[in-house]
Amino acid sequence: MTTDAPGGTGFSITTGELAGLLGAELSGAPDVALSGIEPLDAAGAGDLSFVRSHDYAAAAAKSDAGALLVTRGVELPAEVAAPVLVVDDADRSLIAILSSVRAHRLGPPASGVHPSAVVDERAELHESVSVGANAVIEHAVRIGAGTSVGAGAVIRAGTTIGERCVIGPNVTIGHEGFGYIVDESTGERTHLPHVGGVRIGDDVDIGAGSCVDRGKLRDTVISDGCKIDNLVQIAHNCELGEHVVVCGQSALAGSVKIGARAVLAGQVGVADNISIGPGVIVMAQAGVTRDLLEPGAYFGAPARPRQVVAREIAALRRITKSRRSENTS
């Protein structure tokens, strides 16, 4: 596979060459030249597109893609004329292709510590850790093999980060938690020192501009495989189980516990001391004010089971429609 210079928009490979690289079963011409990757509705004659599941099979028939990368077992309509590359999992094969394209376009990932970064001599970094420009790593920090710390990130004392993590630009980990003691007579608030730390497992991604606060007495915990989007706030003493996903602009108040594989969509807010069960899905802009322990999807503010909210909305629409009819009769 060959690619453009940095900033280019495509790559150059034939369907036969790509099938060989992926170990794919090729049905159709092996000499179709491909120079881009696009979704089905945007692909042209020189583009590779992809069909990950049966849900996209019908759209494949309407696509102008030059070739299709298809998950094994997906049956395409008979009118699909483009060459088809059958693989075990189209998504995973696409990751392999995009990784190669990215490496050619952008070069190898950064390595080592940038000269402008400030790393305390008492911090413990594996030799394979990369640290971006103007990042700050304080004392009593441990970072495992293969982890990258983005430009401008601040990793404060008492933080432990595992292996193969990606800490995005301008992330702050281990800052003081938001906790105060209030003088009821004057309203004056005195900050409560936080002496816990932050423990981050392996294979964790934390997106740009996100914040993870240190614990008050015990550590804030982000378990293995968690994926945290940009601009997310995780407060003191939160505990995220393995492979939790938290999408952009969500915010967790103090001492929230989230079970393994749960998903919080964009702009979800979670009140303090709430527990969310394993596998629970909290839909976008929901406000969680009580424990959500039963598996399923939740929506609204306060967040409730999606089916309940849907029935209430439908009932409200019927009532509104009925009243409009009465007012016009």
C-alpha atoms as a printed R data frame, in Angstrom:
    type eleno elety resid chain resno       x       y       z
1   ATOM     1    CA   MET     A     1   0.000   0.000   0.000
2   ATOM     2    CA   THR     A     2   1.288   3.473  -0.874
3   ATOM     3    CA   THR     A     3  -0.095   6.744   0.424
4   ATOM     4    CA   ASP     A     4   0.063  10.466  -0.205
5   ATOM     5    CA   ALA     A     5   2.476  12.747   1.562
6   ATOM     6    CA   PRO     A     6   1.287  14.128   4.907
7   ATOM     7    CA   GLY     A     7  -1.908  16.038   4.374
8   ATOM     8    CA   GLY     A     8  -2.936  13.887   1.415
9   ATOM     9    CA   THR     A     9  -6.376  12.400   1.135
10  ATOM    10    CA   GLY     A    10  -5.907   8.861  -0.053
11  ATOM    11    CA   PHE     A    11  -3.846   5.759  -0.623
12  ATOM    12    CA   SER     A    12  -3.128   3.629  -3.661
13  ATOM    13    CA   ILE     A    13  -3.813  -0.092  -3.830
14  ATOM    14    CA   THR     A    14  -5.657  -2.573  -6.023
15  ATOM    15    CA   THR     A    15  -8.422  -4.845  -4.824
16  ATOM    16    CA   GLY     A    16  -6.183  -7.868  -5.302
17  ATOM    17    CA   GLU     A    17  -3.343  -6.352  -3.295
18  ATOM    18    CA   LEU     A    18  -5.705  -5.336  -0.508
19  ATOM    19    CA   ALA     A    19  -7.222  -8.821  -0.377
20  ATOM    20    CA   GLY     A    20  -3.739 -10.266   0.046
21  ATOM    21    CA   LEU     A    21  -2.880  -7.868   2.858
22  ATOM    22    CA   LEU     A    22  -6.099  -8.585   4.740
23  ATOM    23    CA   GLY     A    23  -6.368 -12.290   3.990
24  ATOM    24    CA   ALA     A    24  -9.767 -11.508   2.475
25  ATOM    25    CA   GLU     A    25 -11.805 -13.595   0.062
26  ATOM    26    CA   LEU     A    26 -12.083 -11.497  -3.114
27  ATOM    27    CA   SER     A    27 -15.108 -11.800  -5.357
28  ATOM    28    CA   GLY     A    28 -14.692  -9.661  -8.467
29  ATOM    29    CA   ALA     A    29 -11.923  -7.950 -10.387
30  ATOM    30    CA   PRO     A    30  -8.501  -7.914  -8.678
31  ATOM    31    CA   ASP     A    31  -7.224  -4.863 -10.576
32  ATOM    32    CA   VAL     A    32  -9.632  -2.148  -9.426
33  ATOM    33    CA   ALA     A    33  -7.549   0.794  -8.219
34  ATOM    34    CA   LEU     A    34  -8.577   2.262  -4.868
35  ATOM    35    CA   SER     A    35  -7.411   5.635  -3.608
36  ATOM    36    CA   GLY     A    36  -9.757   6.469  -0.748
37  ATOM    37    CA   ILE     A    37 -12.042   5.155   1.993
38  ATOM    38    CA   GLU     A    38 -15.557   6.541   2.318
39  ATOM    39    CA   PRO     A    39 -18.943   5.604   3.836
40  ATOM    40    CA   LEU     A    40 -21.398   3.917   1.499
41  ATOM    41    CA   ASP     A    41 -23.358   7.076   0.697
42  ATOM    42    CA   ALA     A    42 -20.251   9.132  -0.130
43  ATOM    43    CA   ALA     A    43 -18.025   6.578  -1.886
44  ATOM    44    CA   GLY     A    44 -17.086   6.901  -5.533
45  ATOM    45    CA   ALA     A    45 -15.558   4.583  -8.105
46  ATOM    46    CA   GLY     A    46 -12.070   4.898  -6.621
47  ATOM    47    CA   ASP     A    47 -13.121   4.397  -3.006
48  ATOM    48    CA   LEU     A    48 -13.290   1.413  -0.691
49  ATOM    49    CA   SER     A    49 -16.399   1.297   1.483
50  ATOM    50    CA   PHE     A    50 -17.504  -1.161   4.131
51  ATOM    51    CA   VAL     A    51 -20.528  -3.200   5.186
52  ATOM    52    CA   ARG     A    52 -20.214  -4.190   8.834
53  ATOM    53    CA   SER     A    53 -23.587  -5.880   9.289
54  ATOM    54    CA   HIS     A    54 -26.871  -6.851   7.627
55  ATOM    55    CA   ASP     A    55 -28.246  -3.396   8.514
56  ATOM    56    CA   TYR     A    56 -26.115  -1.839   5.770
57  ATOM    57    CA   ALA     A    57 -26.639  -4.437   3.032
58  ATOM    58    CA   ALA     A    58 -29.434  -2.520   1.279
59  ATOM    59    CA   ALA     A    59 -27.391   0.688   1.251
60  ATOM    60    CA   ALA     A    60 -24.532  -1.201  -0.403
61  ATOM    61    CA   ALA     A    61 -26.705  -1.744  -3.473
62  ATOM    62    CA   LYS     A    62 -27.115   2.022  -3.907
63  ATOM    63    CA   SER     A    63 -23.444   2.850  -3.319
64  ATOM    64    CA   ASP     A    64 -21.039   3.892  -6.079
65  ATOM    65    CA   ALA     A    65 -18.060   2.444  -4.175
66  ATOM    66    CA   GLY     A    66 -15.304   0.847  -6.223
67  ATOM    67    CA   ALA     A    67 -15.081  -2.077  -3.806
68  ATOM    68    CA   LEU     A    68 -16.740  -3.253  -0.602
69  ATOM    69    CA   LEU     A    69 -15.209  -4.655   2.565
70  ATOM    70    CA   VAL     A    70 -17.879  -6.987   3.980
71  ATOM    71    CA   THR     A    71 -18.197  -8.916   7.226
72  ATOM    72    CA   ARG     A    72 -18.472 -12.655   6.628
73  ATOM    73    CA   GLY     A    73 -22.076 -13.861   6.669
74  ATOM    74    CA   VAL     A    74 -23.603 -10.606   5.425
75  ATOM    75    CA   GLU     A    75 -25.620 -11.239   2.265
76  ATOM    76    CA   LEU     A    76 -25.517  -8.416  -0.256
77  ATOM    77    CA   PRO     A    77 -28.296  -7.717  -2.784
78  ATOM    78    CA   ALA     A    78 -27.808  -9.284  -6.193
79  ATOM    79    CA   GLU     A    79 -27.473  -5.881  -7.873
80  ATOM    80    CA   VAL     A    80 -24.174  -5.139  -6.115
81  ATOM    81    CA   ALA     A    81 -21.597  -5.168  -8.923
82  ATOM    82    CA   ALA     A    82 -18.494  -3.880  -7.131
83  ATOM    83    CA   PRO     A    83 -15.732  -6.289  -6.084
84  ATOM    84    CA   VAL     A    84 -16.326  -7.654  -2.598
85  ATOM    85    CA   LEU     A    85 -13.642  -8.435  -0.029
86  ATOM    86    CA   VAL     A    86 -15.056 -10.783   2.615
87  ATOM    87    CA   VAL     A    87 -13.381 -10.703   6.045
88  ATOM    88    CA   ASP     A    88 -14.280 -12.004   9.485
89  ATOM    89    CA   ASP     A    89 -15.006  -8.511  10.794
90  ATOM    90    CA   ALA     A    90 -15.158  -5.471   8.509
91  ATOM    91    CA   ASP     A    91 -14.666  -3.054  11.403
92  ATOM    92    CA   ARG     A    92 -11.449  -4.716  12.560
93  ATOM    93    CA   SER     A    93 -10.088  -4.947   9.034
94  ATOM    94    CA   LEU     A    94 -10.905  -1.280   8.545
95  ATOM    95    CA   ILE     A    95  -8.899  -0.485  11.681
96  ATOM    96    CA   ALA     A    96  -5.902  -2.258  10.147
97  ATOM    97    CA   ILE     A    97  -6.247  -0.283   6.898
98  ATOM    98    CA   LEU     A    98  -6.679   3.069   8.620
99  ATOM    99    CA   SER     A    99  -3.757   2.399  10.951
100 ATOM   100    CA   SER     A   100  -1.518   1.835   7.948
101 ATOM   101    CA   VAL     A   101  -2.797   4.952   6.184
102 ATOM   102    CA   ARG     A   102  -2.338   7.039   9.311
103 ATOM   103    CA   ALA     A   103   1.226   5.823   9.811
104 ATOM   104    CA   HIS     A   104   2.107   6.782   6.244
105 ATOM   105    CA   ARG     A   105   0.386  10.157   6.361
106 ATOM   106    CA   LEU     A   106   1.394  11.330   9.815
107 ATOM   107    CA   GLY     A   107   4.546   9.347  10.442
108 ATOM   108    CA   PRO     A   108   5.327   7.275  13.516
109 ATOM   109    CA   PRO     A   109   3.799   8.304  16.835
110 ATOM   110    CA   ALA     A   110   5.814  10.573  19.067
111 ATOM   111    CA   SER     A   111   8.296   8.903  21.358
112 ATOM   112    CA   GLY     A   112  10.303  10.000  24.353
113 ATOM   113    CA   VAL     A   113   9.868  13.146  26.410
114 ATOM   114    CA   HIS     A   114   9.495  16.452  24.562
115 ATOM   115    CA   PRO     A   115  12.150  19.005  25.579
116 ATOM   116    CA   SER     A   116   9.502  21.457  26.773
117 ATOM   117    CA   ALA     A   117   7.779  18.925  29.062
118 ATOM   118    CA   VAL     A   118   8.396  19.145  32.815
119 ATOM   119    CA   VAL     A   119   8.844  15.738  34.434
120 ATOM   120    CA   ASP     A   120   9.717  15.580  38.124
121 ATOM   121    CA   GLU     A   121  12.793  13.454  38.707
122 ATOM   122    CA   ARG     A   122  10.869  11.460  41.317
123 ATOM   123    CA   ALA     A   123   8.223  10.376  38.798
124 ATOM   124    CA   GLU     A   124   8.498   6.795  37.526
125 ATOM   125    CA   LEU     A   125   7.983   6.501  33.780
126 ATOM   126    CA   HIS     A   126   8.603   3.362  31.747
127 ATOM   127    CA   GLU     A   127  11.217   3.982  29.078
128 ATOM   128    CA   SER     A   128   8.596   3.549  26.332
129 ATOM   129    CA   VAL     A   129   6.320   6.336  27.652
130 ATOM   130    CA   SER     A   130   5.936   9.373  25.385
131 ATOM   131    CA   VAL     A   131   5.272  12.844  26.811
132 ATOM   132    CA   GLY     A   132   4.122  15.722  24.600
133 ATOM   133    CA   ALA     A   133   5.103  19.373  24.515
134 ATOM   134    CA   ASN     A   134   4.495  21.444  27.669
135 ATOM   135    CA   ALA     A   135   3.079  18.519  29.609
136 ATOM   136    CA   VAL     A   136   3.700  18.465  33.370
137 ATOM   137    CA   ILE     A   137   4.243  15.285  35.385
138 ATOM   138    CA   GLU     A   138   4.651  15.749  39.122
139 ATOM   139    CA   HIS     A   139   6.361  13.614  41.747
140 ATOM   140    CA   ALA     A   140   4.820  10.348  43.021
141 ATOM   141    CA   VAL     A   141   3.494   9.561  39.547
142 ATOM   142    CA   ARG     A   142   3.905   6.136  37.924
143 ATOM   143    CA   ILE     A   143   3.188   5.543  34.237
144 ATOM   144    CA   GLY     A   144   3.354   2.131  32.575
145 ATOM   145    CA   ALA     A   145   4.769   0.887  29.287
146 ATOM   146    CA   GLY     A   146   3.452   2.167  25.985
147 ATOM   147    CA   THR     A   147   1.404   5.012  27.438
148 ATOM   148    CA   SER     A   148   1.348   8.410  25.741
149 ATOM   149    CA   VAL     A   149   0.728  11.717  27.502
150 ATOM   150    CA   GLY     A   150  -0.478  14.485  25.197
151 ATOM   151    CA   ALA     A   151   0.726  18.050  24.876
152 ATOM   152    CA   GLY     A   152  -0.218  20.305  27.768
153 ATOM   153    CA   ALA     A   153  -1.499  17.485  29.972
154 ATOM   154    CA   VAL     A   154  -0.976  17.757  33.733
155 ATOM   155    CA   ILE     A   155  -0.475  14.566  35.748
156 ATOM   156    CA   ARG     A   156  -0.429  15.484  39.407
157 ATOM   157    CA   ALA     A   157   1.191  13.740  42.358
158 ATOM   158    CA   GLY     A   158  -0.375  10.491  43.541
159 ATOM   159    CA   THR     A   159  -1.455   9.316  40.087
160 ATOM   160    CA   THR     A   160  -0.792   5.835  38.724
161 ATOM   161    CA   ILE     A   161  -1.415   5.144  35.028
162 ATOM   162    CA   GLY     A   162  -1.187   1.665  33.523
163 ATOM   163    CA   GLU     A   163   0.116   0.378  30.226
164 ATOM   164    CA   ARG     A   164  -0.901   1.367  26.675
165 ATOM   165    CA   CYS     A   165  -3.022   4.280  27.813
166 ATOM   166    CA   VAL     A   166  -3.666   7.400  25.746
167 ATOM   167    CA   ILE     A   167  -3.873  10.610  27.765
168 ATOM   168    CA   GLY     A   168  -5.039  13.354  25.410
169 ATOM   169    CA   PRO     A   169  -3.862  16.960  25.127
170 ATOM   170    CA   ASN     A   170  -4.682  19.282  28.015
171 ATOM   171    CA   VAL     A   171  -6.015  16.507  30.231
172 ATOM   172    CA   THR     A   172  -5.655  17.058  33.981
173 ATOM   173    CA   ILE     A   173  -5.429  14.013  36.227
174 ATOM   174    CA   GLY     A   174  -5.145  14.167  40.000
175 ATOM   175    CA   HIS     A   175  -6.199  17.745  40.659
176 ATOM   176    CA   GLU     A   176  -7.893  18.516  43.975
177 ATOM   177    CA   GLY     A   177 -11.474  17.341  44.287
178 ATOM   178    CA   PHE     A   178 -14.330  19.816  44.628
179 ATOM   179    CA   GLY     A   179 -15.128  19.450  48.331
180 ATOM   180    CA   TYR     A   180 -15.761  22.112  50.970
181 ATOM   181    CA   ILE     A   181 -16.925  22.477  54.569
182 ATOM   182    CA   VAL     A   182 -19.558  25.178  54.963
183 ATOM   183    CA   ASP     A   183 -19.873  27.584  57.870
184 ATOM   184    CA   GLU     A   184 -23.662  27.693  58.175
185 ATOM   185    CA   SER     A   185 -23.619  31.064  59.949
186 ATOM   186    CA   THR     A   186 -21.586  32.910  57.334
187 ATOM   187    CA   GLY     A   187 -21.847  30.723  54.254
188 ATOM   188    CA   GLU     A   188 -18.073  30.675  54.011
189 ATOM   189    CA   ARG     A   189 -16.641  27.547  52.412
190 ATOM   190    CA   THR     A   190 -13.300  26.030  53.397
191 ATOM   191    CA   HIS     A   191 -11.677  23.614  51.007
192 ATOM   192    CA   LEU     A   192 -11.277  20.066  52.323
193 ATOM   193    CA   PRO     A   193  -7.809  18.694  51.483
194 ATOM   194    CA   HIS     A   194  -7.888  15.612  49.280
195 ATOM   195    CA   VAL     A   195  -5.232  13.052  50.169
196 ATOM   196    CA   GLY     A   196  -6.263  10.209  47.867
197 ATOM   197    CA   GLY     A   197  -4.858   9.677  44.393
198 ATOM   198    CA   VAL     A   198  -5.980   8.454  40.984
199 ATOM   199    CA   ARG     A   199  -5.496   4.874  39.732
200 ATOM   200    CA   ILE     A   200  -5.899   4.292  36.018
201 ATOM   201    CA   GLY     A   201  -5.709   0.763  34.614
202 ATOM   202    CA   ASP     A   202  -4.369  -0.535  31.297
203 ATOM   203    CA   ASP     A   203  -5.655   0.365  27.815
204 ATOM   204    CA   VAL     A   204  -7.517   3.448  29.007
205 ATOM   205    CA   ASP     A   205  -8.131   6.411  26.670
206 ATOM   206    CA   ILE     A   206  -8.875   9.856  28.087
207 ATOM   207    CA   GLY     A   207  -9.805  12.508  25.528
208 ATOM   208    CA   ALA     A   208  -8.594  16.075  25.198
209 ATOM   209    CA   GLY     A   209  -9.521  18.528  27.929
210 ATOM   210    CA   SER     A   210 -10.977  15.974  30.326
211 ATOM   211    CA   CYS     A   211 -10.389  16.053  34.088
212 ATOM   212    CA   VAL     A   212 -10.126  13.267  36.655
213 ATOM   213    CA   ASP     A   213  -9.964  14.508  40.257
214 ATOM   214    CA   ARG     A   214  -7.988  12.893  43.042
215 ATOM   215    CA   GLY     A   215  -9.899  11.109  45.793
216 ATOM   216    CA   LYS     A   216 -10.690  12.629  49.156
217 ATOM   217    CA   LEU     A   217  -9.481   9.729  51.330
218 ATOM   218    CA   ARG     A   218  -9.216   6.845  48.846
219 ATOM   219    CA   ASP     A   219  -8.304   6.813  45.169
220 ATOM   220    CA   THR     A   220 -10.445   7.691  42.211
221 ATOM   221    CA   VAL     A   221 -10.371   4.544  40.030
222 ATOM   222    CA   ILE     A   222 -10.584   4.160  36.240
223 ATOM   223    CA   SER     A   223 -10.416   0.438  35.438
224 ATOM   224    CA   ASP     A   224  -8.905  -1.386  32.466
225 ATOM   225    CA   GLY     A   225 -10.241  -0.626  29.011
226 ATOM   226    CA   CYS     A   226 -12.273   2.476  29.866
227 ATOM   227    CA   LYS     A   227 -12.780   4.973  27.048
228 ATOM   228    CA   ILE     A   228 -13.396   8.563  28.081
229 ATOM   229    CA   ASP     A   229 -14.212  11.180  25.463
230 ATOM   230    CA   ASN     A   230 -13.136  14.826  25.251
231 ATOM   231    CA   LEU     A   231 -14.321  17.356  27.832
232 ATOM   232    CA   VAL     A   232 -15.478  14.911  30.479
233 ATOM   233    CA   GLN     A   233 -15.423  15.630  34.225
234 ATOM   234    CA   ILE     A   234 -14.873  12.758  36.670
235 ATOM   235    CA   ALA     A   235 -14.987  13.911  40.280
236 ATOM   236    CA   HIS     A   236 -13.290  12.633  43.422
237 ATOM   237    CA   ASN     A   237 -13.713   9.012  44.506
238 ATOM   238    CA   CYS     A   238 -15.539   7.895  41.358
239 ATOM   239    CA   GLU     A   239 -15.038   4.244  40.442
240 ATOM   240    CA   LEU     A   240 -15.433   3.105  36.836
241 ATOM   241    CA   GLY     A   241 -15.494  -0.633  36.116
242 ATOM   242    CA   GLU     A   242 -13.785  -2.274  33.162
243 ATOM   243    CA   HIS     A   243 -14.596  -1.080  29.639
244 ATOM   244    CA   VAL     A   244 -16.899   1.750  30.671
245 ATOM   245    CA   VAL     A   245 -17.534   4.370  27.971
246 ATOM   246    CA   VAL     A   246 -18.172   8.020  28.886
247 ATOM   247    CA   CYS     A   247 -18.967  10.320  25.948
248 ATOM   248    CA   GLY     A   248 -18.210  14.010  25.524
249 ATOM   249    CA   GLN     A   249 -19.357  16.724  27.920
250 ATOM   250    CA   SER     A   250 -20.595  14.241  30.490
251 ATOM   251    CA   ALA     A   251 -19.951  14.958  34.151
252 ATOM   252    CA   LEU     A   252 -19.806  12.627  37.144
253 ATOM   253    CA   ALA     A   253 -20.134  14.105  40.630
254 ATOM   254    CA   GLY     A   254 -18.261  12.672  43.605
255 ATOM   255    CA   SER     A   255 -18.289   8.986  44.581
256 ATOM   256    CA   VAL     A   256 -20.199   7.755  41.533
257 ATOM   257    CA   LYS     A   257 -19.791   4.029  40.857
258 ATOM   258    CA   ILE     A   258 -20.270   2.675  37.343
259 ATOM   259    CA   GLY     A   259 -20.344  -1.040  36.562
260 ATOM   260    CA   ALA     A   260 -18.380  -2.765  33.820
261 ATOM   261    CA   ARG     A   261 -19.330  -2.093  30.174
262 ATOM   262    CA   ALA     A   262 -21.810   0.651  31.014
263 ATOM   263    CA   VAL     A   263 -22.136   3.479  28.481
264 ATOM   264    CA   LEU     A   264 -22.863   7.135  29.225
265 ATOM   265    CA   ALA     A   265 -23.765   9.064  26.074
266 ATOM   266    CA   GLY     A   266 -23.016  12.735  25.479
267 ATOM   267    CA   GLN     A   267 -23.856  15.399  28.061
268 ATOM   268    CA   VAL     A   268 -25.016  12.975  30.724
269 ATOM   269    CA   GLY     A   269 -24.943  14.357  34.254
270 ATOM   270    CA   VAL     A   270 -24.683  12.050  37.276
271 ATOM   271    CA   ALA     A   271 -25.353  13.246  40.834
272 ATOM   272    CA   ASP     A   272 -23.039  12.349  43.696
273 ATOM   273    CA   ASN     A   273 -23.048   8.898  45.346
274 ATOM   274    CA   ILE     A   274 -25.017   7.320  42.496
275 ATOM   275    CA   SER     A   275 -24.451   3.715  41.367
276 ATOM   276    CA   ILE     A   276 -24.954   2.658  37.745
277 ATOM   277    CA   GLY     A   277 -25.062  -1.078  37.077
278 ATOM   278    CA   PRO     A   278 -23.011  -3.166  34.641
279 ATOM   279    CA   GLY     A   279 -24.060  -2.830  31.016
280 ATOM   280    CA   VAL     A   280 -26.473   0.038  31.638
281 ATOM   281    CA   ILE     A   281 -26.825   2.564  28.807
282 ATOM   282    CA   VAL     A   282 -27.592   6.161  29.784
283 ATOM   283    CA   MET     A   283 -28.784   8.096  26.749
284 ATOM   284    CA   ALA     A   284 -27.699  11.586  25.735
285 ATOM   285    CA   GLN     A   285 -28.459  14.546  28.016
286 ATOM   286    CA   ALA     A   286 -29.965  12.366  30.723
287 ATOM   287    CA   GLY     A   287 -29.773  13.479  34.320
288 ATOM   288    CA   VAL     A   288 -29.112  10.628  36.747
289 ATOM   289    CA   THR     A   289 -30.413  11.392  40.231
290 ATOM   290    CA   ARG     A   290 -30.967   7.863  41.567
291 ATOM   291    CA   ASP     A   291 -29.287   4.487  41.220
292 ATOM   292    CA   LEU     A   292 -29.736   2.720  37.878
293 ATOM   293    CA   LEU     A   293 -28.969  -0.904  38.631
294 ATOM   294    CA   GLU     A   294 -31.172  -2.897  36.243
295 ATOM   295    CA   PRO     A   295 -29.755  -3.550  32.752
296 ATOM   296    CA   GLY     A   296 -31.304  -1.491  29.983
297 ATOM   297    CA   ALA     A   297 -31.348   1.984  28.457
298 ATOM   298    CA   TYR     A   298 -32.341   5.075  30.446
299 ATOM   299    CA   PHE     A   299 -33.365   8.501  29.230
300 ATOM   300    CA   GLY     A   300 -34.551  11.891  30.458
301 ATOM   301    CA   ALA     A   301 -34.128  14.025  33.539
302 ATOM   302    CA   PRO     A   302 -34.515  12.389  35.945
303 ATOM   303    CA   ALA     A   303 -33.311   9.350  34.000
304 ATOM   304    CA   ARG     A   304 -35.877   6.542  33.760
305 ATOM   305    CA   PRO     A   305 -36.223   3.421  31.594
306 ATOM   306    CA   ARG     A   306 -36.454   4.407  27.943
307 ATOM   307    CA   GLN     A   307 -39.714   2.513  27.419
308 ATOM   308    CA   VAL     A   308 -41.375   4.370  30.303
309 ATOM   309    CA   VAL     A   309 -40.328   7.758  28.954
310 ATOM   310    CA   ALA     A   310 -41.456   6.816  25.437
311 ATOM   311    CA   ARG     A   311 -44.933   5.842  26.718
312 ATOM   312    CA   GLU     A   312 -45.212   9.110  28.668
313 ATOM   313    CA   ILE     A   313 -44.247  11.173  25.641
314 ATOM   314    CA   ALA     A   314 -46.762   9.296  23.490
315 ATOM   315    CA   ALA     A   315 -49.508   9.844  26.086
316 ATOM   316    CA   LEU     A   316 -48.680  13.549  26.304
317 ATOM   317    CA   ARG     A   317 -48.901  13.869  22.534
318 ATOM   318    CA   ARG     A   318 -52.327  12.192  22.537
319 ATOM   319    CA   ILE     A   319 -53.571  14.528  25.246
320 ATOM   320    CA   THR     A   320 -52.227  17.575  23.421
321 ATOM   321    CA   LYS     A   321 -53.783  16.439  20.137
322 ATOM   322    CA   SER     A   322 -57.110  15.793  21.870
323 ATOM   323    CA   ARG     A   323 -57.183  19.239  23.467
324 ATOM   324    CA   ARG     A   324 -56.356  20.907  20.166
325 ATOM   325    CA   SER     A   325 -59.248  19.047  18.565
326 ATOM   326    CA   GLU     A   326 -61.586  20.149  21.348
327 ATOM   327    CA   ASN     A   327 -60.490  23.772  20.984
328 ATOM   328    CA   THR     A   328 -61.151  23.782  17.252
329 ATOM   329    CA   SER     A   329 -64.526  22.032  17.420
